[in-house]
Amino acid sequence: MGTPAPPRGLARCSIVIPVHNRSDLTRRCIDVLIEQQLEHTQLVVVDDASSDATATLLASYHDRIAVCSLASNLGFAGACNTGAAAATGELLVFLNNDTVPVDGWLAALIAYIDRNPQAAVVGAKLLWPDNVVQHAGIVFTPQGWPHPVYRGFPSDHPAVNRSRAMRAVTGACMLVRRQAFEQVGGFDTAFRNGYEDVDLCLRIGERGGEIHYCHQAVVYHLESATRALDSHDDETGQNLGLLLDRWRDRVQSDDLSRYVQDGVIELHYEGPPHPIAIKVDPCLASVAAKEADNTLPRLLNMRTRQVFELLRELRRDAPALPAEGSDGAPVVFPANGDRMFDQPVPEEKVSGDVVRVVDFLEHRIAPLALELARTEPERLNVLLSSFDTDHVFGAYMAAYQLVMRLRDAHRALRIVALDDDMTQGADTTRARIHAFEGLTGALSGVELVGMKDRSRKLAVNPADRFIATTSWSAHVAHAASRQLGRARFLHLIQEYDPIAFPNGSFQAIAQQAYALPQVAVFSSSLLRDFFADQEIGVYQGGRAAGDELSLAFENAITDVGAVTADALSRRAPRRMLVYARPQATEARNMLELAVMSLRAAIRTGVLASDFELTGVGRPGTGRGAIPLAGRTWLEMIPKQPIGRYRGLLRTHQLGLSLMHTPHPSLVPLEMAAAGMPVVTTTYATKTPARMAALSPNIIAVAPSVEAVVAGLRTAVERAASPELCAEGADVRWSRSWRETFDNPTIAALDRLLARCDER
């Protein structure tokens, strides 16, 4: 060993640079880092038995770096482990010496991992000197081979500039939480200069830690100066063999699906005689033409089985589809319907040819036929999908409550149902909606109009304004506002709708809705922060501009009354309430993951085999059951009226409510407010810390079986203390719609509406 490491705790982040010879590259790398004046950062250089001038070079930096000198060559894994042991930081960055980090790279990595506490490893965007991508994350082939995705793409390609979770990232520049690194024992020294970074990521991922790619962190990598990426010497072959032996049967291929998700490759099932049509991004085609590894031929010629599996997965989302249309026309695999209002895409619109799907899409965003008349009253026109008179929850409840509050503030209101023909009449519709708890008189004095037939004229005053409630209706509101000369419409945003759709036309149309000129009303600060973080919608121009064009509110949760430790201690033990929605339109609730986690929890003893589990949320009126483990079943019951739902909240000890979206979801909040420790899932800005800040009864974990089981273990432990659960019932969230849409909120909404009037 050379220079001793300083006491642990002096630096938050330690950069570990393993080197073996090539002192010229090492000098350039260290000089760049020193010039960047990185704060609270330690540089640890591990001299892996170099035989050139490396030792002299490192000594010249004196106390500006910590040096670990190895007597014998240990290779990348051993050198990195040595450096990590000598490092002081809670965050470890492993960096090759043949790199030139771009100013701001480390700040970007640290900011990203701070925003995403579920991330255990974060990798950077690596470029070759000609600004061509060398690394934007690692994907896996059907044979289990790791492959750097988008290698050879230009650095400004949209697919490259998208931070997200991956299976693995390169160790050429990798930030790792020390705790996660030490939990798995660091790099496996069985690997000798190859694939140890991939193995580390997979082992950390297996324990529930997430691996992410951060495109804002940019590093130039002179990889050919040290070792070719896909070199095929004996040592590399041995390392790959070790990786494949260990992981081939445990890692699902994701390379083709990644290209499809990003729109770089589009797959269409068109029926015989040529059932699969493939559209390829010209950039991928050009890369394949000049790359020695023939990316495109490998993807398309050698992966017939993977294409088939992908198509089968798409088909699973629409199980009612025949092999081909009834008229022999090709089948088009559809999106999952209207996410927001529980209204799936009608089967007759998706089980035939593409023309009918196009007709369906065109109708959903078709403009209203406006008839201008200054004699008409000035109205706020709220665009809904339809009037659901059987169930009113979530998004519909918020829309109706907003209408009622605006009406009480002396506005003329009209609800325009874009997919409803109002066959039961306005009076009957109004009466049935008034029968729901909390909506008595809500629509009194409010016009109700069905505009399923878009050829009908809708009389409007030139001063009318429009409020959209879904991404579909946003297109309609935009067209109407522009026809009246308004700069914007108001968008009531209660979720990021594109999440509900597979990659394709449905998702693209939903995404486009947020790019339209608008002001936004978000149904939580978490959702608003997601839009700001991703620079979506009103936040396309940055945080300050987006804040001026938006506000956030909180959907009032179901009030279960006072919750005391004494009352909780009398609840029947071992009863869990599960938010379970099996319908395809509600895939974001991840029922499959919930069932897998419950099975694992029972098998491992986290949950006792005599637990009583009730799943609420299935459509219809019937009941069902899902087998878990042994004699334990998840009983599935339909959606319940508010009164009965409140009773369920009051009589269960634990909750499980997964949600793969940035919105916190109301059900976990309601379960926590009822005194239940509840396990939910994280997503982007919806972090464990932010959810726990709402209530310590909320246990937010990564969306994996291992993490959910660990969360259930924590929930069981917390449920043993009625006092803690009662304290957690004080959820920091609105419990009344009067509180939600109070006078300051309505005044702020008026200011947003005024921004719509700008010409």
PEFEN-V365096 format. One record per helix or strand of 2 or more residues. SS is the DSSP state (H for helix, E for strand). FROM is the first residue (numbers start at 1). TO is the last residue. If there is no record, write none. Layout:
BEGIN
ss->[SS/SS]
from->[FROM/FROM]
to->[TO/TO]
END
This chain:
BEGIN
ss->[E/H/E/H/H/E/H/E/E/H/E/E/E/E/E/E/H/H/E/H/H/H/E/E/H/H/H/H/H/E/E/H/E/H/E/E/E/H/E/H/H/E/H/H/H/E/H/E/H/H/E/E/E/H/E/H/E/H/E/H/H/H/H]
from->[13/23/41/54/62/66/75/91/99/105/119/132/138/146/164/173/178/196/210/223/234/255/265/276/282/295/304/347/354/369/380/394/413/426/447/457/465/471/489/497/505/518/525/537/543/550/565/575/584/591/612/624/632/642/654/666/677/688/698/705/722/737/743]
to->[19/35/47/59/64/69/86/95/101/115/127/135/140/148/166/177/183/206/221/225/247/261/269/280/290/300/316/349/364/372/384/408/417/434/450/460/468/483/493/500/515/522/534/541/548/552/569/579/589/603/618/629/638/650/656/673/681/694/701/719/728/740/756]
END
